[in-house]
Amino acid sequence: MFERAIEADPTNTKNLGAYAIFLTDIQGNHDQARDMFERAIEADPTNTQILGAYAIFLWTIRGDHH
């Protein structure tokens, strides 16, 4: 479902971000999630929701919570 939506509109940051979260939270696919976040940021570098979600993603996967 996500893939079709992204194929139809490859710069839709809402779809890219939602797919990134799905990939990391449900599938544990951090590499592909990072790619989706980066595509979303490239499409709209001022989108604070995507930037915030990406920051949380990086913080979580790096495990540096000190």
PDBQT receptor file of N, H, CA, C and O in Angstrom, charges set to zero:
ATOM      1  N   MET A   1       0.820  -1.184   0.000  1.00  0.00    +0.000 N 
ATOM      2  CA  MET A   1       0.000   0.000   0.000  1.00  0.00    +0.000 C 
ATOM      3  C   MET A   1       0.872   1.258   0.000  1.00  0.00    +0.000 C 
ATOM      4  O   MET A   1       0.664   2.152  -0.820  1.00  0.00    +0.000 OA
ATOM      5  N   PHE A   2       1.848   1.335   0.915  1.00  0.00    +0.000 N 
ATOM      6  H   PHE A   2       2.017   0.609   1.582  1.00  0.00    +0.000 HD
ATOM      7  CA  PHE A   2       2.734   2.498   0.946  1.00  0.00    +0.000 C 
ATOM      8  C   PHE A   2       3.483   2.647  -0.369  1.00  0.00    +0.000 C 
ATOM      9  O   PHE A   2       3.618   3.749  -0.901  1.00  0.00    +0.000 OA
ATOM     10  N   GLU A   3       3.963   1.531  -0.881  1.00  0.00    +0.000 N 
ATOM     11  H   GLU A   3       3.853   0.636  -0.448  1.00  0.00    +0.000 HD
ATOM     12  CA  GLU A   3       4.759   1.579  -2.106  1.00  0.00    +0.000 C 
ATOM     13  C   GLU A   3       3.960   2.147  -3.273  1.00  0.00    +0.000 C 
ATOM     14  O   GLU A   3       4.484   2.926  -4.069  1.00  0.00    +0.000 OA
ATOM     15  N   ARG A   4       2.701   1.759  -3.374  1.00  0.00    +0.000 N 
ATOM     16  H   ARG A   4       2.275   1.126  -2.728  1.00  0.00    +0.000 HD
ATOM     17  CA  ARG A   4       1.856   2.284  -4.457  1.00  0.00    +0.000 C 
ATOM     18  C   ARG A   4       1.615   3.780  -4.299  1.00  0.00    +0.000 C 
ATOM     19  O   ARG A   4       1.640   4.529  -5.276  1.00  0.00    +0.000 OA
ATOM     20  N   ALA A   5       1.382   4.205  -3.068  1.00  0.00    +0.000 N 
ATOM     21  H   ALA A   5       1.362   3.597  -2.275  1.00  0.00    +0.000 HD
ATOM     22  CA  ALA A   5       1.153   5.629  -2.811  1.00  0.00    +0.000 C 
ATOM     23  C   ALA A   5       2.401   6.446  -3.137  1.00  0.00    +0.000 C 
ATOM     24  O   ALA A   5       2.302   7.535  -3.702  1.00  0.00    +0.000 OA
ATOM     25  N   ILE A   6       3.564   5.924  -2.786  1.00  0.00    +0.000 N 
ATOM     26  H   ILE A   6       3.644   5.039  -2.328  1.00  0.00    +0.000 HD
ATOM     27  CA  ILE A   6       4.816   6.626  -3.069  1.00  0.00    +0.000 C 
ATOM     28  C   ILE A   6       5.112   6.616  -4.559  1.00  0.00    +0.000 C 
ATOM     29  O   ILE A   6       5.629   7.593  -5.102  1.00  0.00    +0.000 OA
ATOM     30  N   GLU A   7       4.790   5.530  -5.208  1.00  0.00    +0.000 N 
ATOM     31  H   GLU A   7       4.371   4.736  -4.767  1.00  0.00    +0.000 HD
ATOM     32  CA  GLU A   7       4.974   5.452  -6.661  1.00  0.00    +0.000 C 
ATOM     33  C   GLU A   7       4.098   6.493  -7.370  1.00  0.00    +0.000 C 
ATOM     34  O   GLU A   7       4.522   7.111  -8.347  1.00  0.00    +0.000 OA
ATOM     35  N   ALA A   8       2.881   6.678  -6.870  1.00  0.00    +0.000 N 
ATOM     36  H   ALA A   8       2.536   6.177  -6.077  1.00  0.00    +0.000 HD
ATOM     37  CA  ALA A   8       1.952   7.640  -7.474  1.00  0.00    +0.000 C 
ATOM     38  C   ALA A   8       2.379   9.085  -7.212  1.00  0.00    +0.000 C 
ATOM     39  O   ALA A   8       2.156   9.962  -8.047  1.00  0.00    +0.000 OA
ATOM     40  N   ASP A   9       2.993   9.332  -6.052  1.00  0.00    +0.000 N 
ATOM     41  H   ASP A   9       3.175   8.619  -5.373  1.00  0.00    +0.000 HD
ATOM     42  CA  ASP A   9       3.430  10.688  -5.694  1.00  0.00    +0.000 C 
ATOM     43  C   ASP A   9       4.732  10.585  -4.903  1.00  0.00    +0.000 C 
ATOM     44  O   ASP A   9       4.709  10.599  -3.672  1.00  0.00    +0.000 OA
ATOM     45  N   PRO A  10       5.860  10.481  -5.593  1.00  0.00    +0.000 N 
ATOM     46  CA  PRO A  10       7.142  10.204  -4.941  1.00  0.00    +0.000 C 
ATOM     47  C   PRO A  10       7.689  11.323  -4.058  1.00  0.00    +0.000 C 
ATOM     48  O   PRO A  10       8.696  11.124  -3.378  1.00  0.00    +0.000 OA
ATOM     49  N   THR A  11       7.056  12.486  -4.052  1.00  0.00    +0.000 N 
ATOM     50  H   THR A  11       6.238  12.648  -4.605  1.00  0.00    +0.000 HD
ATOM     51  CA  THR A  11       7.530  13.571  -3.190  1.00  0.00    +0.000 C 
ATOM     52  C   THR A  11       6.556  13.900  -2.063  1.00  0.00    +0.000 C 
ATOM     53  O   THR A  11       6.706  14.922  -1.393  1.00  0.00    +0.000 OA
ATOM     54  N   ASN A  12       5.570  13.052  -1.852  1.00  0.00    +0.000 N 
ATOM     55  H   ASN A  12       5.448  12.222  -2.396  1.00  0.00    +0.000 HD
ATOM     56  CA  ASN A  12       4.597  13.275  -0.786  1.00  0.00    +0.000 C 
ATOM     57  C   ASN A  12       5.256  12.932   0.552  1.00  0.00    +0.000 C 
ATOM     58  O   ASN A  12       5.453  11.761   0.877  1.00  0.00    +0.000 OA
ATOM     59  N   THR A  13       5.592  13.960   1.314  1.00  0.00    +0.000 N 
ATOM     60  H   THR A  13       5.432  14.911   1.050  1.00  0.00    +0.000 HD
ATOM     61  CA  THR A  13       6.328  13.748   2.563  1.00  0.00    +0.000 C 
ATOM     62  C   THR A  13       5.515  12.984   3.605  1.00  0.00    +0.000 C 
ATOM     63  O   THR A  13       6.076  12.260   4.427  1.00  0.00    +0.000 OA
ATOM     64  N   LYS A  14       4.212  13.144   3.570  1.00  0.00    +0.000 N 
ATOM     65  H   LYS A  14       3.756  13.732   2.902  1.00  0.00    +0.000 HD
ATOM     66  CA  LYS A  14       3.365  12.419   4.528  1.00  0.00    +0.000 C 
ATOM     67  C   LYS A  14       3.470  10.907   4.288  1.00  0.00    +0.000 C 
ATOM     68  O   LYS A  14       3.620  10.131   5.232  1.00  0.00    +0.000 OA
ATOM     69  N   ASN A  15       3.390  10.503   3.029  1.00  0.00    +0.000 N 
ATOM     70  H   ASN A  15       3.267  11.134   2.262  1.00  0.00    +0.000 HD
ATOM     71  CA  ASN A  15       3.505   9.081   2.697  1.00  0.00    +0.000 C 
ATOM     72  C   ASN A  15       4.909   8.550   2.965  1.00  0.00    +0.000 C 
ATOM     73  O   ASN A  15       5.069   7.459   3.513  1.00  0.00    +0.000 OA
ATOM     74  N   LEU A  16       5.921   9.317   2.583  1.00  0.00    +0.000 N 
ATOM     75  H   LEU A  16       5.792  10.203   2.138  1.00  0.00    +0.000 HD
ATOM     76  CA  LEU A  16       7.302   8.886   2.805  1.00  0.00    +0.000 C 
ATOM     77  C   LEU A  16       7.596   8.733   4.295  1.00  0.00    +0.000 C 
ATOM     78  O   LEU A  16       8.215   7.755   4.713  1.00  0.00    +0.000 OA
ATOM     79  N   GLY A  17       7.153   9.696   5.088  1.00  0.00    +0.000 N 
ATOM     80  H   GLY A  17       6.650  10.491   4.748  1.00  0.00    +0.000 HD
ATOM     81  CA  GLY A  17       7.371   9.635   6.530  1.00  0.00    +0.000 C 
ATOM     82  C   GLY A  17       6.617   8.494   7.187  1.00  0.00    +0.000 C 
ATOM     83  O   GLY A  17       7.159   7.795   8.044  1.00  0.00    +0.000 OA
ATOM     84  N   ALA A  18       5.374   8.306   6.789  1.00  0.00    +0.000 N 
ATOM     85  H   ALA A  18       4.934   8.874   6.093  1.00  0.00    +0.000 HD
ATOM     86  CA  ALA A  18       4.580   7.208   7.353  1.00  0.00    +0.000 C 
ATOM     87  C   ALA A  18       5.200   5.861   7.009  1.00  0.00    +0.000 C 
ATOM     88  O   ALA A  18       5.236   4.955   7.842  1.00  0.00    +0.000 OA
ATOM     89  N   TYR A  19       5.682   5.736   5.795  1.00  0.00    +0.000 N 
ATOM     90  H   TYR A  19       5.653   6.472   5.119  1.00  0.00    +0.000 HD
ATOM     91  CA  TYR A  19       6.324   4.483   5.378  1.00  0.00    +0.000 C 
ATOM     92  C   TYR A  19       7.618   4.271   6.150  1.00  0.00    +0.000 C 
ATOM     93  O   TYR A  19       7.925   3.149   6.551  1.00  0.00    +0.000 OA
ATOM     94  N   ALA A  20       8.372   5.331   6.360  1.00  0.00    +0.000 N 
ATOM     95  H   ALA A  20       8.123   6.243   6.034  1.00  0.00    +0.000 HD
ATOM     96  CA  ALA A  20       9.611   5.221   7.134  1.00  0.00    +0.000 C 
ATOM     97  C   ALA A  20       9.324   4.718   8.545  1.00  0.00    +0.000 C 
ATOM     98  O   ALA A  20      10.030   3.846   9.052  1.00  0.00    +0.000 OA
ATOM     99  N   ILE A  21       8.303   5.260   9.169  1.00  0.00    +0.000 N 
ATOM    100  H   ILE A  21       7.730   5.968   8.757  1.00  0.00    +0.000 HD
ATOM    101  CA  ILE A  21       7.941   4.830  10.522  1.00  0.00    +0.000 C 
ATOM    102  C   ILE A  21       7.478   3.383  10.513  1.00  0.00    +0.000 C 
ATOM    103  O   ILE A  21       7.846   2.612  11.400  1.00  0.00    +0.000 OA
ATOM    104  N   PHE A  22       6.682   3.003   9.532  1.00  0.00    +0.000 N 
ATOM    105  H   PHE A  22       6.383   3.629   8.811  1.00  0.00    +0.000 HD
ATOM    106  CA  PHE A  22       6.247   1.611   9.394  1.00  0.00    +0.000 C 
ATOM    107  C   PHE A  22       7.455   0.687   9.243  1.00  0.00    +0.000 C 
ATOM    108  O   PHE A  22       7.538  -0.351   9.899  1.00  0.00    +0.000 OA
ATOM    109  N   LEU A  23       8.381   1.071   8.380  1.00  0.00    +0.000 N 
ATOM    110  H   LEU A  23       8.313   1.914   7.847  1.00  0.00    +0.000 HD
ATOM    111  CA  LEU A  23       9.552   0.230   8.124  1.00  0.00    +0.000 C 
ATOM    112  C   LEU A  23      10.371  -0.002   9.383  1.00  0.00    +0.000 C 
ATOM    113  O   LEU A  23      10.833  -1.117   9.627  1.00  0.00    +0.000 OA
ATOM    114  N   THR A  24      10.553   1.028  10.175  1.00  0.00    +0.000 N 
ATOM    115  H   THR A  24      10.178   1.934   9.977  1.00  0.00    +0.000 HD
ATOM    116  CA  THR A  24      11.376   0.862  11.367  1.00  0.00    +0.000 C 
ATOM    117  C   THR A  24      10.614   0.225  12.524  1.00  0.00    +0.000 C 
ATOM    118  O   THR A  24      11.140  -0.662  13.197  1.00  0.00    +0.000 OA
ATOM    119  N   ASP A  25       9.380   0.667  12.761  1.00  0.00    +0.000 N 
ATOM    120  H   ASP A  25       8.953   1.387  12.214  1.00  0.00    +0.000 HD
ATOM    121  CA  ASP A  25       8.630   0.170  13.918  1.00  0.00    +0.000 C 
ATOM    122  C   ASP A  25       8.058  -1.223  13.716  1.00  0.00    +0.000 C 
ATOM    123  O   ASP A  25       8.062  -2.029  14.646  1.00  0.00    +0.000 OA
ATOM    124  N   ILE A  26       7.574  -1.516  12.541  1.00  0.00    +0.000 N 
ATOM    125  H   ILE A  26       7.570  -0.861  11.785  1.00  0.00    +0.000 HD
ATOM    126  CA  ILE A  26       6.903  -2.793  12.290  1.00  0.00    +0.000 C 
ATOM    127  C   ILE A  26       7.853  -3.817  11.687  1.00  0.00    +0.000 C 
ATOM    128  O   ILE A  26       7.858  -4.977  12.098  1.00  0.00    +0.000 OA
ATOM    129  N   GLN A  27       8.653  -3.398  10.719  1.00  0.00    +0.000 N 
ATOM    130  H   GLN A  27       8.649  -2.455  10.386  1.00  0.00    +0.000 HD
ATOM    131  CA  GLN A  27       9.514  -4.350  10.024  1.00  0.00    +0.000 C 
ATOM    132  C   GLN A  27      10.950  -4.359  10.534  1.00  0.00    +0.000 C 
ATOM    133  O   GLN A  27      11.706  -5.277  10.216  1.00  0.00    +0.000 OA
ATOM    134  N   GLY A  28      11.337  -3.366  11.311  1.00  0.00    +0.000 N 
ATOM    135  H   GLY A  28      10.722  -2.620  11.568  1.00  0.00    +0.000 HD
ATOM    136  CA  GLY A  28      12.705  -3.298  11.807  1.00  0.00    +0.000 C 
ATOM    137  C   GLY A  28      13.734  -3.054  10.718  1.00  0.00    +0.000 C 
ATOM    138  O   GLY A  28      14.909  -3.381  10.884  1.00  0.00    +0.000 OA
ATOM    139  N   ASN A  29      13.300  -2.484   9.611  1.00  0.00    +0.000 N 
ATOM    140  H   ASN A  29      12.345  -2.218   9.477  1.00  0.00    +0.000 HD
ATOM    141  CA  ASN A  29      14.182  -2.240   8.470  1.00  0.00    +0.000 C 
ATOM    142  C   ASN A  29      14.697  -0.797   8.547  1.00  0.00    +0.000 C 
ATOM    143  O   ASN A  29      14.162   0.108   7.906  1.00  0.00    +0.000 OA
ATOM    144  N   HIS A  30      15.748  -0.613   9.345  1.00  0.00    +0.000 N 
ATOM    145  H   HIS A  30      16.182  -1.348   9.866  1.00  0.00    +0.000 HD
ATOM    146  CA  HIS A  30      16.254   0.730   9.593  1.00  0.00    +0.000 C 
ATOM    147  C   HIS A  30      16.922   1.349   8.367  1.00  0.00    +0.000 C 
ATOM    148  O   HIS A  30      16.841   2.561   8.168  1.00  0.00    +0.000 OA
ATOM    149  N   ASP A  31      17.571   0.541   7.553  1.00  0.00    +0.000 N 
ATOM    150  H   ASP A  31      17.636  -0.443   7.715  1.00  0.00    +0.000 HD
ATOM    151  CA  ASP A  31      18.242   1.082   6.367  1.00  0.00    +0.000 C 
ATOM    152  C   ASP A  31      17.243   1.682   5.385  1.00  0.00    +0.000 C 
ATOM    153  O   ASP A  31      17.433   2.798   4.901  1.00  0.00    +0.000 OA
ATOM    154  N   GLN A  32      16.184   0.942   5.095  1.00  0.00    +0.000 N 
ATOM    155  H   GLN A  32      16.030   0.036   5.488  1.00  0.00    +0.000 HD
ATOM    156  CA  GLN A  32      15.182   1.460   4.161  1.00  0.00    +0.000 C 
ATOM    157  C   GLN A  32      14.406   2.620   4.787  1.00  0.00    +0.000 C 
ATOM    158  O   GLN A  32      14.025   3.562   4.092  1.00  0.00    +0.000 OA
ATOM    159  N   ALA A  33      14.174   2.552   6.097  1.00  0.00    +0.000 N 
ATOM    160  H   ALA A  33      14.483   1.788   6.663  1.00  0.00    +0.000 HD
ATOM    161  CA  ALA A  33      13.495   3.657   6.780  1.00  0.00    +0.000 C 
ATOM    162  C   ALA A  33      14.319   4.933   6.658  1.00  0.00    +0.000 C 
ATOM    163  O   ALA A  33      13.774   6.004   6.395  1.00  0.00    +0.000 OA
ATOM    164  N   ARG A  34      15.629   4.820   6.849  1.00  0.00    +0.000 N 
ATOM    165  H   ARG A  34      16.072   3.950   7.062  1.00  0.00    +0.000 HD
ATOM    166  CA  ARG A  34      16.504   5.984   6.714  1.00  0.00    +0.000 C 
ATOM    167  C   ARG A  34      16.392   6.567   5.296  1.00  0.00    +0.000 C 
ATOM    168  O   ARG A  34      16.332   7.784   5.121  1.00  0.00    +0.000 OA
ATOM    169  N   ASP A  35      16.366   5.688   4.297  1.00  0.00    +0.000 N 
ATOM    170  H   ASP A  35      16.416   4.700   4.439  1.00  0.00    +0.000 HD
ATOM    171  CA  ASP A  35      16.221   6.142   2.909  1.00  0.00    +0.000 C 
ATOM    172  C   ASP A  35      14.918   6.917   2.708  1.00  0.00    +0.000 C 
ATOM    173  O   ASP A  35      14.906   7.953   2.043  1.00  0.00    +0.000 OA
ATOM    174  N   MET A  36      13.826   6.418   3.279  1.00  0.00    +0.000 N 
ATOM    175  H   MET A  36      13.836   5.577   3.819  1.00  0.00    +0.000 HD
ATOM    176  CA  MET A  36      12.532   7.095   3.131  1.00  0.00    +0.000 C 
ATOM    177  C   MET A  36      12.540   8.446   3.840  1.00  0.00    +0.000 C 
ATOM    178  O   MET A  36      12.035   9.432   3.304  1.00  0.00    +0.000 OA
ATOM    179  N   PHE A  37      13.113   8.494   5.047  1.00  0.00    +0.000 N 
ATOM    180  H   PHE A  37      13.523   7.692   5.483  1.00  0.00    +0.000 HD
ATOM    181  CA  PHE A  37      13.216   9.777   5.744  1.00  0.00    +0.000 C 
ATOM    182  C   PHE A  37      14.033  10.767   4.929  1.00  0.00    +0.000 C 
ATOM    183  O   PHE A  37      13.660  11.934   4.811  1.00  0.00    +0.000 OA
ATOM    184  N   GLU A  38      15.139  10.311   4.369  1.00  0.00    +0.000 N 
ATOM    185  H   GLU A  38      15.442   9.363   4.465  1.00  0.00    +0.000 HD
ATOM    186  CA  GLU A  38      15.992  11.202   3.581  1.00  0.00    +0.000 C 
ATOM    187  C   GLU A  38      15.284  11.689   2.321  1.00  0.00    +0.000 C 
ATOM    188  O   GLU A  38      15.452  12.842   1.923  1.00  0.00    +0.000 OA
ATOM    189  N   ARG A  39      14.501  10.830   1.697  1.00  0.00    +0.000 N 
ATOM    190  H   ARG A  39      14.364   9.893   2.020  1.00  0.00    +0.000 HD
ATOM    191  CA  ARG A  39      13.712  11.253   0.530  1.00  0.00    +0.000 C 
ATOM    192  C   ARG A  39      12.686  12.303   0.927  1.00  0.00    +0.000 C 
ATOM    193  O   ARG A  39      12.474  13.279   0.207  1.00  0.00    +0.000 OA
ATOM    194  N   ALA A  40      12.050  12.097   2.078  1.00  0.00    +0.000 N 
ATOM    195  H   ALA A  40      12.222  11.305   2.663  1.00  0.00    +0.000 HD
ATOM    196  CA  ALA A  40      11.053  13.058   2.556  1.00  0.00    +0.000 C 
ATOM    197  C   ALA A  40      11.698  14.408   2.847  1.00  0.00    +0.000 C 
ATOM    198  O   ALA A  40      11.139  15.450   2.506  1.00  0.00    +0.000 OA
ATOM    199  N   ILE A  41      12.862  14.393   3.471  1.00  0.00    +0.000 N 
ATOM    200  H   ILE A  41      13.316  13.546   3.748  1.00  0.00    +0.000 HD
ATOM    201  CA  ILE A  41      13.560  15.636   3.794  1.00  0.00    +0.000 C 
ATOM    202  C   ILE A  41      14.031  16.327   2.520  1.00  0.00    +0.000 C 
ATOM    203  O   ILE A  41      13.989  17.554   2.423  1.00  0.00    +0.000 OA
ATOM    204  N   GLU A  42      14.472  15.552   1.559  1.00  0.00    +0.000 N 
ATOM    205  H   GLU A  42      14.507  14.556   1.638  1.00  0.00    +0.000 HD
ATOM    206  CA  GLU A  42      14.879  16.134   0.275  1.00  0.00    +0.000 C 
ATOM    207  C   GLU A  42      13.688  16.802  -0.419  1.00  0.00    +0.000 C 
ATOM    208  O   GLU A  42      13.832  17.858  -1.033  1.00  0.00    +0.000 OA
ATOM    209  N   ALA A  43      12.518  16.179  -0.315  1.00  0.00    +0.000 N 
ATOM    210  H   ALA A  43      12.401  15.321   0.185  1.00  0.00    +0.000 HD
ATOM    211  CA  ALA A  43      11.314  16.723  -0.948  1.00  0.00    +0.000 C 
ATOM    212  C   ALA A  43      10.843  18.001  -0.259  1.00  0.00    +0.000 C 
ATOM    213  O   ALA A  43      10.337  18.911  -0.915  1.00  0.00    +0.000 OA
ATOM    214  N   ASP A  44      11.010  18.071   1.070  1.00  0.00    +0.000 N 
ATOM    215  H   ASP A  44      11.421  17.332   1.603  1.00  0.00    +0.000 HD
ATOM    216  CA  ASP A  44      10.577  19.259   1.816  1.00  0.00    +0.000 C 
ATOM    217  C   ASP A  44      11.472  19.442   3.038  1.00  0.00    +0.000 C 
ATOM    218  O   ASP A  44      11.133  18.981   4.127  1.00  0.00    +0.000 OA
ATOM    219  N   PRO A  45      12.603  20.107   2.869  1.00  0.00    +0.000 N 
ATOM    220  CA  PRO A  45      13.559  20.260   3.970  1.00  0.00    +0.000 C 
ATOM    221  C   PRO A  45      13.079  21.150   5.114  1.00  0.00    +0.000 C 
ATOM    222  O   PRO A  45      13.758  21.249   6.137  1.00  0.00    +0.000 OA
ATOM    223  N   THR A  46      11.930  21.796   4.965  1.00  0.00    +0.000 N 
ATOM    224  H   THR A  46      11.379  21.716   4.135  1.00  0.00    +0.000 HD
ATOM    225  CA  THR A  46      11.402  22.642   6.038  1.00  0.00    +0.000 C 
ATOM    226  C   THR A  46      10.270  21.972   6.812  1.00  0.00    +0.000 C 
ATOM    227  O   THR A  46       9.683  22.587   7.702  1.00  0.00    +0.000 OA
ATOM    228  N   ASN A  47       9.960  20.727   6.484  1.00  0.00    +0.000 N 
ATOM    229  H   ASN A  47      10.437  20.227   5.761  1.00  0.00    +0.000 HD
ATOM    230  CA  ASN A  47       8.863  20.014   7.139  1.00  0.00    +0.000 C 
ATOM    231  C   ASN A  47       9.312  19.592   8.540  1.00  0.00    +0.000 C 
ATOM    232  O   ASN A  47      10.064  18.630   8.702  1.00  0.00    +0.000 OA
ATOM    233  N   THR A  48       8.841  20.323   9.541  1.00  0.00    +0.000 N 
ATOM    234  H   THR A  48       8.230  21.104   9.410  1.00  0.00    +0.000 HD
ATOM    235  CA  THR A  48       9.288  20.071  10.908  1.00  0.00    +0.000 C 
ATOM    236  C   THR A  48       8.813  18.729  11.451  1.00  0.00    +0.000 C 
ATOM    237  O   THR A  48       9.479  18.145  12.306  1.00  0.00    +0.000 OA
ATOM    238  N   GLN A  49       7.687  18.234  10.979  1.00  0.00    +0.000 N 
ATOM    239  H   GLN A  49       7.146  18.709  10.285  1.00  0.00    +0.000 HD
ATOM    240  CA  GLN A  49       7.220  16.925  11.436  1.00  0.00    +0.000 C 
ATOM    241  C   GLN A  49       8.168  15.825  10.972  1.00  0.00    +0.000 C 
ATOM    242  O   GLN A  49       8.508  14.931  11.747  1.00  0.00    +0.000 OA
ATOM    243  N   ILE A  50       8.591  15.886   9.729  1.00  0.00    +0.000 N 
ATOM    244  H   ILE A  50       8.315  16.612   9.099  1.00  0.00    +0.000 HD
ATOM    245  CA  ILE A  50       9.522  14.888   9.200  1.00  0.00    +0.000 C 
ATOM    246  C   ILE A  50      10.879  15.025   9.875  1.00  0.00    +0.000 C 
ATOM    247  O   ILE A  50      11.491  14.026  10.251  1.00  0.00    +0.000 OA
ATOM    248  N   LEU A  51      11.350  16.256  10.031  1.00  0.00    +0.000 N 
ATOM    249  H   LEU A  51      10.852  17.068   9.725  1.00  0.00    +0.000 HD
ATOM    250  CA  LEU A  51      12.642  16.474  10.685  1.00  0.00    +0.000 C 
ATOM    251  C   LEU A  51      12.628  15.941  12.116  1.00  0.00    +0.000 C 
ATOM    252  O   LEU A  51      13.593  15.318  12.559  1.00  0.00    +0.000 OA
ATOM    253  N   GLY A  52      11.541  16.183  12.830  1.00  0.00    +0.000 N 
ATOM    254  H   GLY A  52      10.757  16.689  12.470  1.00  0.00    +0.000 HD
ATOM    255  CA  GLY A  52      11.422  15.685  14.196  1.00  0.00    +0.000 C 
ATOM    256  C   GLY A  52      11.356  14.173  14.254  1.00  0.00    +0.000 C 
ATOM    257  O   GLY A  52      12.000  13.551  15.098  1.00  0.00    +0.000 OA
ATOM    258  N   ALA A  53      10.580  13.578  13.359  1.00  0.00    +0.000 N 
ATOM    259  H   ALA A  53      10.057  14.084  12.673  1.00  0.00    +0.000 HD
ATOM    260  CA  ALA A  53      10.466  12.114  13.320  1.00  0.00    +0.000 C 
ATOM    261  C   ALA A  53      11.809  11.481  12.970  1.00  0.00    +0.000 C 
ATOM    262  O   ALA A  53      12.170  10.437  13.513  1.00  0.00    +0.000 OA
ATOM    263  N   TYR A  54      12.543  12.115  12.065  1.00  0.00    +0.000 N 
ATOM    264  H   TYR A  54      12.250  12.963  11.624  1.00  0.00    +0.000 HD
ATOM    265  CA  TYR A  54      13.858  11.595  11.679  1.00  0.00    +0.000 C 
ATOM    266  C   TYR A  54      14.841  11.710  12.842  1.00  0.00    +0.000 C 
ATOM    267  O   TYR A  54      15.645  10.806  13.065  1.00  0.00    +0.000 OA
ATOM    268  N   ALA A  55      14.782  12.802  13.575  1.00  0.00    +0.000 N 
ATOM    269  H   ALA A  55      14.128  13.537  13.394  1.00  0.00    +0.000 HD
ATOM    270  CA  ALA A  55      15.649  12.966  14.744  1.00  0.00    +0.000 C 
ATOM    271  C   ALA A  55      15.368  11.882  15.781  1.00  0.00    +0.000 C 
ATOM    272  O   ALA A  55      16.301  11.301  16.337  1.00  0.00    +0.000 OA
ATOM    273  N   ILE A  56      14.107  11.608  16.043  1.00  0.00    +0.000 N 
ATOM    274  H   ILE A  56      13.349  12.079  15.592  1.00  0.00    +0.000 HD
ATOM    275  CA  ILE A  56      13.742  10.548  16.995  1.00  0.00    +0.000 C 
ATOM    276  C   ILE A  56      14.208   9.198  16.478  1.00  0.00    +0.000 C 
ATOM    277  O   ILE A  56      14.729   8.387  17.244  1.00  0.00    +0.000 OA
ATOM    278  N   PHE A  57      14.026   8.947  15.191  1.00  0.00    +0.000 N 
ATOM    279  H   PHE A  57      13.603   9.605  14.569  1.00  0.00    +0.000 HD
ATOM    280  CA  PHE A  57      14.482   7.705  14.572  1.00  0.00    +0.000 C 
ATOM    281  C   PHE A  57      15.984   7.526  14.787  1.00  0.00    +0.000 C 
ATOM    282  O   PHE A  57      16.429   6.469  15.232  1.00  0.00    +0.000 OA
ATOM    283  N   LEU A  58      16.759   8.556  14.471  1.00  0.00    +0.000 N 
ATOM    284  H   LEU A  58      16.397   9.415  14.109  1.00  0.00    +0.000 HD
ATOM    285  CA  LEU A  58      18.216   8.460  14.625  1.00  0.00    +0.000 C 
ATOM    286  C   LEU A  58      18.603   8.249  16.082  1.00  0.00    +0.000 C 
ATOM    287  O   LEU A  58      19.474   7.432  16.381  1.00  0.00    +0.000 OA
ATOM    288  N   TRP A  59      17.975   8.965  16.975  1.00  0.00    +0.000 N 
ATOM    289  H   TRP A  59      17.267   9.628  16.733  1.00  0.00    +0.000 HD
ATOM    290  CA  TRP A  59      18.249   8.841  18.405  1.00  0.00    +0.000 C 
ATOM    291  C   TRP A  59      17.955   7.421  18.881  1.00  0.00    +0.000 C 
ATOM    292  O   TRP A  59      18.713   6.849  19.665  1.00  0.00    +0.000 OA
ATOM    293  N   THR A  60      16.857   6.863  18.404  1.00  0.00    +0.000 N 
ATOM    294  H   THR A  60      16.241   7.327  17.768  1.00  0.00    +0.000 HD
ATOM    295  CA  THR A  60      16.444   5.522  18.815  1.00  0.00    +0.000 C 
ATOM    296  C   THR A  60      17.379   4.451  18.276  1.00  0.00    +0.000 C 
ATOM    297  O   THR A  60      17.805   3.572  19.026  1.00  0.00    +0.000 OA
ATOM    298  N   ILE A  61      17.703   4.506  16.996  1.00  0.00    +0.000 N 
ATOM    299  H   ILE A  61      17.357   5.219  16.387  1.00  0.00    +0.000 HD
ATOM    300  CA  ILE A  61      18.520   3.425  16.431  1.00  0.00    +0.000 C 
ATOM    301  C   ILE A  61      19.974   3.509  16.872  1.00  0.00    +0.000 C 
ATOM    302  O   ILE A  61      20.673   2.496  16.892  1.00  0.00    +0.000 OA
ATOM    303  N   ARG A  62      20.431   4.685  17.220  1.00  0.00    +0.000 N 
ATOM    304  H   ARG A  62      19.863   5.508  17.204  1.00  0.00    +0.000 HD
ATOM    305  CA  ARG A  62      21.813   4.815  17.695  1.00  0.00    +0.000 C 
ATOM    306  C   ARG A  62      21.950   4.365  19.138  1.00  0.00    +0.000 C 
ATOM    307  O   ARG A  62      23.037   3.987  19.574  1.00  0.00    +0.000 OA
ATOM    308  N   GLY A  63      20.847   4.404  19.884  1.00  0.00    +0.000 N 
ATOM    309  H   GLY A  63      19.964   4.711  19.530  1.00  0.00    +0.000 HD
ATOM    310  CA  GLY A  63      20.858   3.925  21.256  1.00  0.00    +0.000 C 
ATOM    311  C   GLY A  63      21.622   4.813  22.224  1.00  0.00    +0.000 C 
ATOM    312  O   GLY A  63      21.903   4.391  23.346  1.00  0.00    +0.000 OA
ATOM    313  N   ASP A  64      21.960   6.010  21.828  1.00  0.00    +0.000 N 
ATOM    314  H   ASP A  64      21.732   6.353  20.916  1.00  0.00    +0.000 HD
ATOM    315  CA  ASP A  64      22.698   6.925  22.690  1.00  0.00    +0.000 C 
ATOM    316  C   ASP A  64      21.705   7.826  23.407  1.00  0.00    +0.000 C 
ATOM    317  O   ASP A  64      21.448   8.949  22.974  1.00  0.00    +0.000 OA
ATOM    318  N   HIS A  65      21.159   7.336  24.489  1.00  0.00    +0.000 N 
ATOM    319  H   HIS A  65      21.368   6.423  24.841  1.00  0.00    +0.000 HD
ATOM    320  CA  HIS A  65      20.093   8.046  25.190  1.00  0.00    +0.000 C 
ATOM    321  C   HIS A  65      20.591   8.724  26.458  1.00  0.00    +0.000 C 
ATOM    322  O   HIS A  65      19.817   8.921  27.395  1.00  0.00    +0.000 OA
ATOM    323  N   HIS A  66      21.849   9.077  26.503  1.00  0.00    +0.000 N 
ATOM    324  H   HIS A  66      22.478   8.917  25.742  1.00  0.00    +0.000 HD
ATOM    325  CA  HIS A  66      22.419   9.710  27.702  1.00  0.00    +0.000 C 
ATOM    326  C   HIS A  66      22.260  11.195  27.643  1.00  0.00    +0.000 C 
ATOM    327  O   HIS A  66      22.678  11.897  28.564  1.00  0.00    +0.000 OA
TER     328      HIS A  66
